[in-house]
Amino acid sequence: MILTLCFLIGIGNIYVSEMSGVISPASSSFLVRAIDLAEKNDATCLIVKLDTPGGLDESMREITKRILNAEIPVIVYVGPKGARAASAGVFILYAGHVAAMAPGTNVGAAHPVSMGGEKVDSVMLEKVTNDAVAYIKALAKARRRNERWAEKSVRESASVDAETALTLKVCDIIADNEKNLIEKLDGWTITLDDREVTLETESKPIKRVVMTLRERLLLILTNPNIAYILLLLGIYGLFFELQNPGMIFPGVVGGICLILGFYALHLLPVNYAGVALIILSAILFILEIYVTSQGLLTIGGVIALIMGSLILFESDVPFLRVSWEVIMIVAIIIGGFFIFLLFMGVRAQFKKKVSGREGLVGEIGVAKTDIKPSGGTVLIHGEYWNAVSDAPIKKNQKVRVIRIEEMVLHVELVKSQ
């Protein structure tokens, strides 16, 4: 009964959380909550399964700081097989009280990259590199791991597999899977602040910590491709609502997407010159509908859209930029849509008029009086018109309108077949 109650409330359990993908504000929020929850319930330990290509420096530092100040053991496990702890992931692995890796995984390549909207010169890059080296060496010293390799990982982007990492004392354990890791952790002694803790993991229940709906939404929004699409939907939704007041749907959807898009931009390293170019492209596309530019505005809009998209998230790492495929698909869809509208507008200029005075040309009517070169009356579309004809036309004969001059129809006799 007591064991069941302990499992339900989480006391003494082994907590497990998974971090996969880019290290972002969503990742840091999730892991900090997982540590808080494990501490609150006096967990035996927290296992963080890690698989990441890297991410934002600020988010990484929030995670490592929370791990360093954790009141329970935090085990960072690079797994499953095929996973990696690259760039920011190296720092998180080094911060763990126990660093574990699965066979077939790798760790390294922690050299700093440009994450913001501006390029860094060689002097600034050296400062950033030295700062990263000092930070990871401090983590290595605190956890008694290989400081020299840690520095090499930052300065030379060194990377090693799990077996080599164990030999170099970069990690402490190699475990095939989660179950094997828990078995190897049993009896492991960890220095926690000023005290030593011996892990007792055998037969302990496992409690998994999963992302909340808010954290999942945050994770989606920090995807540069999603943020980019939300921004475009917001801009064009509002433009169409302003061009067609009362449609409501484009305005509502556009407003929601624009707010979410700007929130996502706030979380990511954005270059606002890219945002300005994307907005300019939308203005050029809209102007193409009203201004005769022979397609020049559309071409300018496509160029501005592509250039703005390329520099929207200026970074040296691919996972913090909008993918080239997404940019091309968006450019083709938006550019093609406005080219279609332009084509339909030009085509409409050459279509036969079907209303007004011009719409009467070619129409068939009936002479209500005799029509002579001096004049007469015809009935067309239920309306009486003054009409003239070069050749005499008798009353009740069918006539065809050939042109209109000063509200007078010029007609001709419709010969019976």
N, C-alpha and C positions, 0 to 999 in steps of 0.2 A: 504493500500500500504506500509506504513512504517512498520507495523507488519510483512508483508510478507518478506520485505527486511531484517529485523532483524533476521527472522528465517533462511533465506538462508545463511547469513554470520555468524549466531550463536550468535549474541549479545543478552544477557539476557536469553538465553536458559538454560535448565537444561541438562547438559552433563552426559551421563551414559556410563560406561565402565565395562566390566566383566573380572574378574580374576579367573580362575578355574585351578586346577591342582597344580603342584609343583612350589614354588616360585623360579625362576631361572633368569639368565640374560635377557631372553626374557620377563619375567614378569615385571622386573624393567624398561627395555627399553620402554615397552608399556605404563606402568602407568605414567612414567615421561613425555612421549610425550602427554598423555591424559591431564595431569595437565597443561603442557605448552600450549596446544591448547585451553583449557578452559580459562586460564588466558588471552591469546592473544585476545580472542573474548569476554572478559568481561562477562563470564557466570554467571548465578545466583549461581550455585554450581556444583560440580562434585560428582556424586554418583558412588562409586566403589562397585560392587556386588562381594562378596568374597566367595570362596569355595575352601579351600586348606588344605592339610594334613601337610603343612610346606614346608621347603626348605632350600636354602642356606642362611647363616647368612649375607654374604656380600650383596646379592641382597635385602634381607629384609631391611637392614640398608639404602640402597640407596632409597628404597621406602619411608620408614618412614621419612628420612631426607627431601625428596622432599615434603611430605605432611606437615611436620612441618613448612616449609618455603613457603608454598603455599599462594598466594595473594587472593585466593577465598576459600570459605568453601568447604572442602572435607568430604563427608559423606561416611563412610565405612559401608556397609550393608551386613551382613552374610545371604545369601539367594541364591536360594529359599529354601523352606522347605526341610529338610534333609541335608542341607549344613553344613559345619563346618569351624571353624577358629582355627586350631591346630598349635602348635609349633610357627613357624614364623608368622603365621596368627594372633596370639594373639597380637603381637607387632604392626602389621598393624592396627588392630581394635582399639587398644589403642591410636594410633597416630591420628586417624580421629578426626575432629572437632566435629562430631556427630557419635556415635557408635550405630548402629541399628542391630537388629537381627530378623529373621523370626521365628515363632513358629516351634518347631521341629528341631531347629539347636542347636549346642553346641560350646563352646569356651573353650580353655585350653590346658593342657599338653605341656607347653612351656619349659620343661627341656632341656638344651643343650645336643646335641648328637654329636658324632664324625663325622665330615663331610669331613675330609681330608684323606690322604693316610696313616696316622700313628695313632696308638692307643695313647690315652692320659692317663697318670697315674692319681692317685687320687689327687695329689697336683695340677696338671695342670687343671683337671676337676673342682676342687673347685674354681680355679681362673676364669675359663670360666663361671662357674655358678654365681659367685659373680658379674662378669662384666655384665652378662645378667640381674641379679636382679637390679643392679644399673640403667641399661638402661631402663627397663620397669617401674621402680618406677619413673624415671624422666618423662617418658611419662604420667604416671598416674597423677603425680603432675601437669604437664602442662595442662592436660585436666580435672583435678578435678575428677578423678575416684578412685576406690578402690585400694589403694596401697598395703594393706595387702594381698588381694586376688591375686594381680598381682605377689607379691613375692612368694606366695604359689603355684601359677601356675608354676613358674620356678623351685622352690626347690623341690616341691612334686608332680609335674605333675598333679596338680588339674585341673578338668574340670567340667563345669556346663552347664545346658541347658539354653535356652533363658530366661525363666521366672525367674529362680534363678539369672541369670546374671543381670536382671533388678532390682531385690530386693537388690542385693549386690552392685549396682551402678557400675557394670562392663560395662553395656551398657546403653544407654539413652532412646531408643525407641524399642518397639516391633511392627513390621508391618507385616501384612499378605502377602503383595506383594509390588511390586514397586509402583503401584498406591496409595496404602494405605500409604506407606512411604512418598510420595510426599505431600499427604494431611496433614499428621501429622507434616511435616517440615514447613508448612506455618505458619509464625509468630514466628518461633523459633529464639531466639537471640543467636548469636555466637560471642565470643571474638576472633577477628582476629588481631594479633599483639597488637597494642595499641588502637584499636578501636572496637566498637561493631557493628555487622551487623545483621539486622533482615531479615530473609529469606522471600521472597514473591514468593512462588512456585505455587500458585493457577493459573490454566489455562496457565502456561508457557509451551511452546513447548519443546519437548524432542529431543535431538540430540545425537545419539549413536556414540561412538568412537570404531572402530573395528581395529583389528590388520592389519598391512600392510603385504605384501607378504614376506618382509624381516623378520619381527617379527614372522610370522608363521613358516618360515624356521628355524629361530633361536630356536623357541619352539620345533620343531621336533628334531633338532640336540641335544638339551639338554636332550632328553630322553635317559637314559643309554642303553636301549636295541637297539635303533637306532644307537647310536654312536658305540656300540659293533659290530653290523652287518656291518656297513660301514668300520670299521677297518679291519675286516676279508675279506670283498670283495676287499678292496684295496690291502692287502697283497697277497692274492691268485691270484688276477688278474695280478699283476706285476710278480709273480713267473711264471705263465703260459706263459706270454709274453716272459720272458727271456728264458724259456725252448723251446719255439716255436717262434723264431723271425719272424716277418712278419705277424703274425695273426692280429695285430693292435687292434681289438676289446677288448680283455682282457686287453691290456695295457692302452687303453684310459679310459675304465670303471674303471679299478683298480686305475689309477692315480687320477681320479676325486674323487672316494670313499675314497682313502687314505688321500687326502687333507681335505675333509669334515670331515673324521673321526678324524684326528689330531686337527682340529678346534674345534670339539665337545669335545675332551679330554681337550682342553685348557679351556673350559667353565665349566667342571665338576671336582670334586675332584678325580683325577686319581692317581693310584699307578703304577708307571712305571715298577715295578717288574712284574706286571701282563702283561703289554705290551711286556716285554722281553720274558716271558714264552709263550705267544701266537705266537710271531715270531719264537721262538725255535721250537714250535710244527709244524709250517709250514715247517721249514727246515727238521725236522725228517720225516715228511710225504713225502716230495720230495725225500729225500735220500732213502726211502724204495723202490722206483722205480728202483734205480740203484745199491743198495747194497743188497746182500743176507743176511737177518738178521732173517729169519724164523718168521717174524712178530714182532720182538722185537722193531724195530723202530716205527712201527705203534702204538704199545701199549704205548711206551714212548711219542709219539706225542699226543695221546688221553689224557694221564695223564697230560701232560704239558698244553694242551688246557683247560682242565677242571679247573686245579689249577689256571692258569692265568686268566680265566674268573671269577672265584670266588673272586679273590682279585683285579680285575681290578679297581672297584670302591668300595674301602673299606669304609663302613659307617655303622652306627648303625640303619639306617632307610631303609626299604625295597625299597622305591621309588627312592633311589639313588644307587641301585645296579642292576646288570643284573639279571633278573628273572631266577630261577633254571630251569624252563621249557624251556626257550630259550637256555640256556647253553646245556641242554641235547639234544635238537633237533639238534643244530649245531654240537655237538660232534658226534652224530649218523650219520648225513649226511656226514660230512667231513671224519670221520673214515671209514664209510661204502664205500665211494667212493674210497678211497685209498686201502682198502681191496679188493674191486672188481678189481682194476687195478692189484694188486698183484696176485690175483687168475687167471686173464686172462694171465698174464705173465708166471706164472708157467704152466698153461695149454698149452700155446704155445710151451713150451719146449718138450712136449710129443706128439705133433701132427706130423703126417707124413710130411716129407719135400716135398714141391711141386716145388722147383726150385733148380738149381745147380746140382752137381753130385749126391747128396743124393736123389734128386727128381726123378732120373731115376729108382731107385729100385722099382720093381713091374710093370714097364711100359712094354707095348707090342710093339715089333718091327718086322722087316722082315729081314731074312737072305739074303744078297746080294751075298754071295758066300757060298760054302759048309763050314760048321763050324766043325772043328775037335778039339780034345784036344790041338792040336798045334796052332790053331788059325783060324780066318776068319774075315768077315766084316758083320756088321748089320746096318740097317737104323732105327733110332729112333728119333722122333721129327724133322725130316728133316735133321738130322746129321748122318754122318758115323762114326762108332766106331769100334775099334778092339775088337773082342770078342772070347771067348773060351767056350768050352762046354765039359762036361764029356762024353756025348754020341754024336755020329755024328748027324749033322743036315744038311739037304739038302737045296740047294738054293731055295729061295722064300717061305720057310716055316716060320710060325710065331714063334717068340721066346719071352720069358719073362726074364727080367733082375732080377737076384737073389742077386747079389752083385757087388761091384766095387773094384778093386785092381789095384792101380798104373795106372789109366787111361785105364784099360782093363776091359771090361764087362764080367761077368760070367753069361751065359744065359742057359735056358733050353727050350726044345721044348714045345709049346703050343698044347696040344692034342685037336683035334676037338671033339665037343660034339656029 
